[in-house]
Amino acid sequence: MYDMKYWKHCEGITVKQFCEYLQKNIPLDAIMNVCGDNQIYMHLENDGSVFSVDDCSLSDLPEYKDCEVGELVTGEMP
């Protein structure tokens, strides 16, 4: 059952604001789910302006044609 005090909505939040909230309020060893799934995909606009966390690989997008999704290893730094 979910804890009501952590039920939050946000719009236009920056990556920094999101990370700060998580670090201050959520146990750092909690499993992260997106839309109830623990498999997540990350997407970043070419100009770095928008970062998206998704439950779908979006592999059908033209920019991902002939590419394979990279696997993020825990503790990996790009």
Order of alpha helices (4+ residues) and beta strands (2+ residues): alpha-beta-beta
